[in-house]
Amino acid sequence: MKISAAARFRRALLIGAAALASLAPLAPAQADGLPDPGFQIVQGQTALLVTDPQNDFLSPNGVAWGVVGKNVEANGTIGHIDQLFAAAKSSGMPVFISPHYYYPTDHGWRFEGALEALMHHIGMFDRKGQLTTEGFEGSGADWLAQYKHYINDGQTVVTSPHKVFGPETNDLVLQLRKRGISKVIIAGMSANLCTEAHMRELLEQGFEVMVVSDATAAAQLPGMDGYAAALANFRMIANHVADTGTVVGAIRANHHK
């Protein structure tokens, strides 16, 4: 028996309504009308990822501090990232760093987006070369000093550098998969650029992703608030969004199960 187009449409609506109803007990709508799928930490499958924990973003001497510093201070970003590092390390959770470096040859690019052009112009994340650390110590590309004991402990995985904003240009996904990681907690800089780009790509690659909302920050310019833009997209796209206190508590509680 041939089913009419109208009947097929009504059937699709009924199936869709049933799917939504089945979802509701697991992910009830929040005040903003969106469901919250949630994020469960699973030992051996969950990792902390910190994007760009570098001086150019997080030090008052960094070249981007003039536009991100106010938001970094308002969010307590530096201290919150430190708390996440400490919780992950004390619980044995794997930690990954996705850094941003530019080498002299990168300045030969013939076209760039607006912020790529700005970063090259101001020398952000510049290094002398791929195979040298000359001039690296204390530079804008170096880690914020208070994070070094976490990152340089011989256990933290530092990926190859991403070159624009997302991990499509580095080996992060490979490193995660090789270690059996399927769930990623993201913090770091900057919220609407590298942090958001990593969130998006990891979701596209089939990972579950939670973003720590106050362990990041962004540029705030006249008429443009990068942090507000990121918060909206985190909420709409990530599996879950939570603050540092909540995430640290969850990491520690999971470790003591």
N, C-alpha and C positions, 0 to 999 in steps of 0.2 A: 504494500500500500504506500503510495507516494505521499509524503508529508509536505504540506505547504510551507512557504517561506515564513509566513506569520506564525505557524505552529512551531517551527524550528526556533524562531526567535523567543517565543514564550517559554519553550523548554530550556533554552539557554539561560533565561532569566531565573527560572526555578532552580537550575543547577547552581548558578552563581549565588543565589540567596542561601541555598543549603550549605555551600562552601563557606560563606561568611558566618553562618550560624555555627558551623563546626569550629571555626577559628575563634569565635568569641570567648569561650571559656579559657583558651590558652593565651589569648592576647586581647584582653578587654580594651575598649577605647579609653583613651586618656582625656584630660580636659580639652586638649586641642583637637579631639575627634579622631586621632590616629591610634591604631593599636600599638602596643609595645611588646614585640616578640620576646624580649628579654635576652639574657646572656648568662649561661652557666659555666663557671670555671671548672675545667676538667684537668686533673693532673696528667702531665705528659702530652696533652693536646693543646694547651693554652700557653701563649707567650705574650710578653710585653714588648711592644715596638715603640721606640722613641725616634721621631724624625727630627733631624737638624738640631741636636742639643749643643749648638755651637755659639761661639762668642759674638759673631756678627748679628745674631738675633737676641741673645740673652745677656750680654754684657753691656753696661752703660757705655763702654768704649767701642761697641760694635757699630758698624756702619748703618744698620737698620734701626738702631735704638730710638732714633728721633721719631719714628713713626709707629713702632711697636711697643716702646718702653712703657708708656702710660697704661696700656692694656695688660702688659706683663705684670706690672706692679699691682694693678687693680685685681687681677685674678689670683695673685700669689703663685704665678706659673712656676717660677724657679723652685720654690720650696715644694710645690706639689709634685713636680717631676722627681725631685729628690726622694720624696716619700714613696713614690711608686717604685723607683729603683731599689730602695731599701727593703720594701715589702717583697718584691720579686726575688731579690737575692736571698733574703732570709728564709724564703719558702722553697727555694730551688726552682722557681719558675724561669724558663729560658728567657733571655733578654736579647733583643735585636736592635741595632742602630742602623738607620738608613741616612747616611750623611749626604751633604751637598758640597761638591768640590768643583772648581773650575781650574783647568790647567791652561798654560799659555796658548795652546792650539785651539782651545774652545773659543777664544776671542776672535777667531777667524770665521765664525758663523756669519752667513750672508743675510739671514733674516731672523727676526726674533719677535716674540710677543712683547707687550709693553713692559712687564716686570722683568722679563729676561733681559731686555735692553738696559733697564735700569741697573740690574744686578751687575752686568758686565761693566757698565759705565762707572759704578762706584767701587769696583774691585771686590765685590762681595764673594766670600768663600774662595778667594784666590789662593792657589798653591803654585810653587815653583815648577812642579812637574810630577808625573805619575810615579816615578821611582826615586824620589828624594823627599826628605822631610826638612830640607834646608828652609829656615825661616818659618817653619810650621808652629813651633812651640809658642804659645801665647798669641798667635795670629787670629784673625777673624774666623778662619776656617777651623781652628782648634776647638776642642771641647771646652765648655765652661769648666773652670778649675774644680769646682766642688763635685762634679760628676766623674772626674777622672778615675777615682779609686773604684768606681763601679764598672766603668767601661774598660779599663785597662787591667782587669783582674784575670785575664786569660780564659775566661768563660763566655764573656759577652761576644755575640756575633756581630761584627761590623761589616756590613755589606759593601760592595762596590758602590761608588757614588751614583745617585740619580742626577740627571742633567737638566731637567726642566722642573717638574713638580712631582710626578708620580714614579712608581717603581718599575714602570715599563722599560726603563733604560738601565736597570741594575739587576742584581741576582737575588733580590729579596725573596721572591716567590720560590725560586729553586731552593734557597737555604731553609725556608720554612717547611717545604714539602719533604726535603731530605731528612728532616728531624721529626716528621710525623705531626707537625702542627696544623691544626684545622681551625683554631679559634685565636683571634688576635685582639689584644687590648692596645689601643693606640693613644699616644700622647706625643707632645713635642710641638715643634714650630714648622710653619706658621699655619694657623687654623684653617683659613680658606684657601691656602695654596698647597703646600706639600702634605700637610696632615689630611686635608680633605681628599687630595688626589690619591694618596695611599689608601684611604678608606674605600674610595670608589673602585680602584683597581682590584684590591683584595676581594671585595664583594663580587666583582665580575669573575674573579678566578675561583670562586666557590668557597671562600673562607667566611666564617662568622666573625663579625667585627663589632666591638664596643669602643666608643670614643669617650675619653675622660675629659669632660667639658671644661674644667678649670685647670687642667694641666697643659693648656695650650693658650695661644693669644694670637692677635693679628694686627696688621696695620689699620690705623684709623685716620682717615683723611677727610677733608671737607667734602661732605656729601657722600662719603663712602665709609662704611663700617665693616671691615673684613670679618671681624669676630661675630657680629650679628648675622651676617650672611652665612658664615660657617655653622653657627648654631642651628639655623633653620634647616640647612642641608644635612647636618648630622642627624637631626630628629627625623627627617623624612626618609633618610637612606639607610643609616646604620641599624644593626639589630637591636642596639641598646645604647643609651647615653646615660652616664652617671658621673657624679663628682668624685674627687679624689678620696675623701673620707670613706665613701661607700665602697669604692673599688678596693682600697687598701684593706678595709675590714673583710671584704669577701675573699681576697687573696689569703689573708691570714687564717680566716675561718676554714677555708678549704684545706690549707696545709695541716691543720690540727684535727682533721676528721679521722 
